[in-house]
Amino acid sequence: MCIARLFSLYLRQWIAILAATIAGLSVSSCATILSREHAAQLERTAGLIEDVKTFGKTLGIEPTEALSRTVREGPALSMVWLWMQREGTLALSAPIDIRAAIGYSAETQRVKVEQVYRVDGYSVYYRQGNEFADSRSVATVGFAEEPVVRRVKVVLHEDLHGDGNFAQTWEIEEGIVTPLGSLAAVEYFRSKGDERNLRSAVSSLMDERQAARELNALAAQAGNLFARKTVDTAKLEILALLGDYPAYQKQFERQVRDQHAPTVLEAKLSHDLAYYRYFDRIAALAELAPSLKTLIADLKGIPANATHASVDEFLRSLQISYSAASH
């Protein structure tokens, strides 16, 4: 299918989503009316965000405007992110085939996408959210109700996306920022002497490391299956393999709960590789590095035009350097 026809089809299929968005705006364009409880939650969350951003600077993370305001100070901008990958392929060493984003002026909870619209020849995966690396991202009531470990992790993650921190291509930058955000959250709670949330943050980090290892192993198997079998047969066998990778299976099934697993498979695996390809390796480097601040500073040396091959070599060099310094 030619690119022009593909995008024409894509646009027609998403008209329905935009229509739903407009309908949602008709009930959400007014000023947000908050209960006392929600107002208090937002006030506490605003204080937490400010504190986390201040802490981030001690690790060399330059703060951004992302999430620096709440819905009390400005309207929520939500996003629908869309990833498309050619059927029977994975983004193992190249960027995902198509990425797109649609913004709308309503909280995610008010406008729900009901289904993934099929694009012939492509796997499609989508996410909705209010948190992203942009000054238009404001803290919503929904965000304020999230567990504190997740809120801290998200604030640090989005700040790490700032160009003053990392400015690589999307699939490289996400792979660096995601583990660093989780590692920085652990250090935040450690600095506060908050043992309960520190244990939770460490447990979350360990879960992510395990899921990342399993994802990388599954993706390698999936690539081999797609190379040897028909697309439909390979999809079924890959989905059956999920049971061999329980940590990643739990994440996969939670995140595609309202989507069609065979439709999202290639796009979802490719999306997750962008976030978790380097997760375990960078977490292991944090165990060797003199400090997380040092690791962040060193990783900022990854060039803006880095490729997966050059990042692999960069991480190997850091491992050799840190290992030598520790002996």
C-alpha positions in Angstrom: 0.0 0.0 0.0 1.5 3.4 -1.0 2.1 6.0 1.8 -0.5 8.4 0.4 -3.2 5.8 0.4 -2.2 4.6 3.8 -2.5 8.0 5.4 -5.7 8.7 3.6 -7.1 5.6 5.1 -5.7 6.4 8.5 -7.3 9.8 8.5 -10.7 8.5 7.4 -10.7 5.9 10.2 -9.8 8.4 12.8 -12.6 10.9 11.9 -14.8 8.8 14.2 -12.4 9.4 17.1 -12.2 13.1 16.4 -16.0 13.3 16.3 -16.0 11.6 19.7 -13.4 14.1 20.9 -15.5 17.1 19.8 -18.5 15.6 21.6 -16.4 15.2 24.7 -15.2 18.8 24.4 -18.8 20.0 24.5 -19.0 18.8 28.1 -15.5 19.4 29.1 -14.6 22.8 27.7 -16.0 24.6 30.7 -13.8 25.4 33.7 -13.1 22.4 35.8 -15.3 22.3 38.9 -13.6 20.6 41.8 -14.8 19.2 45.1 -13.0 20.2 48.2 -11.4 16.8 48.4 -10.1 17.0 44.8 -8.9 20.5 45.3 -6.9 19.4 48.3 -5.5 16.4 46.4 -4.4 18.7 43.6 -2.8 21.1 46.1 -0.8 18.2 47.7 0.2 16.9 44.3 1.4 20.3 43.2 3.6 20.5 46.2 4.9 17.0 45.5 5.7 17.8 41.9 7.6 20.9 42.9 9.6 18.9 45.5 10.3 16.1 43.0 11.5 18.6 40.3 13.8 20.2 42.9 15.2 16.8 43.9 15.7 16.0 40.2 18.1 18.9 39.9 20.4 17.3 42.5 20.8 14.4 40.1 21.5 16.7 37.1 18.0 16.5 35.7 17.0 19.9 34.4 13.3 20.5 35.2 10.8 21.3 32.5 7.3 22.9 32.6 5.6 19.5 32.1 3.2 18.9 35.0 4.2 22.1 36.7 0.6 23.3 36.8 -2.7 21.6 37.7 -6.2 21.8 36.1 -6.9 24.5 38.6 -4.5 26.7 36.7 -5.2 25.6 33.1 -7.2 23.2 31.0 -6.1 19.6 30.6 -4.6 18.6 27.2 -4.9 14.9 26.6 -3.3 12.7 24.0 -4.1 9.7 21.9 -0.8 8.1 20.8 -0.9 5.7 17.9 1.8 3.3 16.8 1.6 1.2 13.6 4.0 -1.5 12.5 3.8 -3.6 9.3 2.2 -6.9 10.0 4.7 -9.7 10.4 7.6 -7.3 11.4 9.0 -5.8 14.5 11.1 -2.7 15.1 14.1 -4.7 16.3 16.8 -2.5 14.8 14.9 0.3 13.1 12.3 2.9 14.1 8.7 1.8 14.4 7.0 2.4 11.1 4.4 5.0 11.9 3.8 7.1 15.1 1.1 9.7 15.4 -0.5 11.7 18.2 -3.9 13.5 18.5 -4.4 16.1 21.2 -7.7 17.1 22.7 -8.8 19.6 25.4 -10.3 17.2 27.9 -9.2 14.8 30.6 -8.5 11.3 29.3 -11.3 9.9 31.5 -13.9 12.0 29.6 -13.2 10.8 26.1 -12.5 7.1 25.7 -11.5 5.5 22.4 -13.7 2.4 22.1 -11.6 0.4 19.6 -8.6 0.2 17.4 -9.6 1.0 13.8 -8.0 -1.5 11.4 -5.4 -0.4 8.8 -4.9 -3.1 6.3 -1.4 -4.5 6.4 -0.5 -2.9 9.7 -0.6 -3.8 13.4 -2.1 -0.9 15.5 -1.7 0.0 19.1 -2.9 3.1 21.0 -2.6 4.7 24.4 -4.4 7.7 26.0 -3.0 9.9 28.7 -2.6 13.3 30.3 1.1 13.1 31.2 3.7 13.9 28.5 6.8 16.0 28.1 5.2 19.4 27.2 4.3 22.5 29.1 0.6 21.9 28.1 0.6 18.7 30.3 -1.1 19.6 33.6 -1.7 17.5 36.6 -5.3 16.3 36.6 -7.5 14.9 39.4 -6.8 11.4 37.9 -3.1 11.9 38.2 -3.4 13.2 41.8 -5.2 9.9 42.7 -2.4 7.7 41.3 -0.1 6.0 43.8 2.7 8.3 44.9 5.4 6.1 43.5 3.9 6.4 40.0 3.5 10.1 40.3 7.1 10.6 41.3 8.3 8.4 38.5 6.2 10.1 35.9 7.4 13.6 36.9 11.0 12.6 36.7 10.4 10.7 33.4 8.9 13.7 31.7 11.6 16.0 33.0 14.2 13.7 31.6 12.7 14.1 28.2 13.5 17.8 28.2 16.0 18.8 25.6 18.4 20.0 28.3 18.6 16.4 29.4 18.1 14.1 26.4 17.3 14.9 22.8 17.7 11.7 20.9 15.3 10.2 18.4 12.1 8.9 20.1 13.0 5.2 20.1 16.5 5.9 21.6 15.4 8.6 24.1 12.6 6.5 25.6 15.0 3.6 26.1 17.3 5.9 28.1 14.7 8.0 30.0 12.4 5.1 31.1 15.0 3.3 33.3 16.5 6.6 34.6 13.0 7.8 35.7 12.5 4.6 37.7 16.0 4.7 39.2 15.6 8.4 40.1 12.3 7.6 41.9 14.0 5.1 44.1 16.6 7.8 45.0 13.9 10.3 45.7 12.3 8.1 48.4 15.6 7.1 49.7 16.5 10.8 50.2 13.2 11.3 52.1 13.8 8.4 54.4 10.4 7.1 53.3 10.9 3.4 53.8 7.4 2.3 52.8 7.5 4.0 49.5 11.1 3.2 49.0 10.3 -0.5 49.2 7.5 0.0 46.7 9.7 1.9 44.3 12.4 -0.7 44.5 9.8 -3.5 44.0 8.5 -1.6 40.9 12.0 -1.3 39.6 12.7 -5.0 40.0 9.4 -5.8 38.3 10.3 -3.6 35.3 13.7 -5.1 35.0 12.2 -8.6 34.9 9.6 -7.6 32.4 12.2 -5.9 30.2 14.4 -9.0 30.2 11.4 -11.1 29.2 10.3 -8.7 26.5 13.7 -8.7 24.9 13.7 -12.5 24.9 10.2 -12.7 23.5 10.9 -10.2 20.8 13.9 -12.2 19.6 11.7 -15.3 19.4 8.9 -13.4 17.7 11.3 -12.1 15.1 12.4 -15.6 14.2 8.8 -16.8 14.0 7.8 -14.0 11.7 10.8 -14.8 9.5 9.8 -18.5 9.2 6.0 -18.7 9.3 2.9 -17.1 7.9 1.9 -13.9 9.7 -1.3 -15.4 11.1 0.4 -18.6 12.3 3.3 -16.6 13.8 0.9 -14.3 15.7 -0.9 -17.2 17.3 2.4 -18.8 18.4 3.8 -15.6 19.8 0.7 -14.9 21.8 0.9 -18.5 23.1 4.5 -17.8 24.1 3.4 -15.0 26.5 2.7 -17.6 29.1 6.5 -18.3 29.3 7.1 -14.7 30.2 4.7 -14.0 33.2 6.1 -10.6 34.2 5.8 -9.2 30.6 2.5 -11.1 30.0 1.0 -9.3 33.0 2.0 -5.9 31.6 1.0 -6.7 28.1 -2.5 -7.9 29.0 -3.1 -5.0 31.3 -2.2 -2.4 28.7 -4.1 -4.0 25.8 -7.1 -5.0 27.9 -9.6 -3.1 25.7 -7.8 -3.8 22.4 -7.6 -6.9 20.1 -4.4 -8.7 20.9 -3.6 -10.1 17.4 -4.2 -6.6 16.0 -1.9 -4.8 18.4 0.8 -7.5 18.6 3.6 -6.2 16.3 2.9 -2.5 17.2 2.8 -3.3 20.9 6.0 -5.3 21.0 7.7 -2.6 18.9 6.4 0.1 21.2 7.5 -1.7 24.3 11.0 -2.3 22.9 11.4 1.4 22.5 10.8 1.9 26.3 12.4 -1.3 27.7 15.2 -2.3 25.3 17.9 -0.9 27.5 16.1 -1.0 30.8 17.9 -3.8 32.5 21.3 -2.8 31.1 21.0 0.7 32.4 19.7 -0.5 35.8 22.8 -2.8 36.0 25.0 0.2 35.1 23.5 2.1 38.0 24.7 -0.6 40.4 28.3 -0.1 39.1 28.3 3.7 38.7 29.7 5.9 41.5 26.3 7.5 41.7 23.1 7.9 39.7 24.1 11.5 39.1 27.3 10.3 37.5 25.4 7.8 35.3 22.9 10.4 34.1 25.7 12.8 33.3 27.6 10.1 31.4 24.5 9.0 29.5 23.9 12.6 28.4 27.0 11.9 26.2 25.0 9.8 23.9 24.8 11.7 20.6 21.5 13.1 19.3 21.8 11.1 16.2 22.7 7.8 18.0 21.6 4.5 16.5 20.8 1.3 18.4 24.3 0.0 17.4 26.0 3.1 18.7 24.0 3.0 22.0 24.9 -0.6 22.5 28.6 0.3 22.1 28.2 3.3 24.4 26.7 1.2 27.1 29.4 -1.5 26.7 32.1 1.2 27.1 30.4 2.5 30.3 30.2 -1.0 31.8 33.9 -1.5 31.1 34.8 1.9 32.6 32.6 1.5 35.7 33.8 -2.1 36.3 37.5 -1.1 36.0 37.0 1.8 38.5 35.3 -0.5 41.0 38.3 -2.8 41.3 
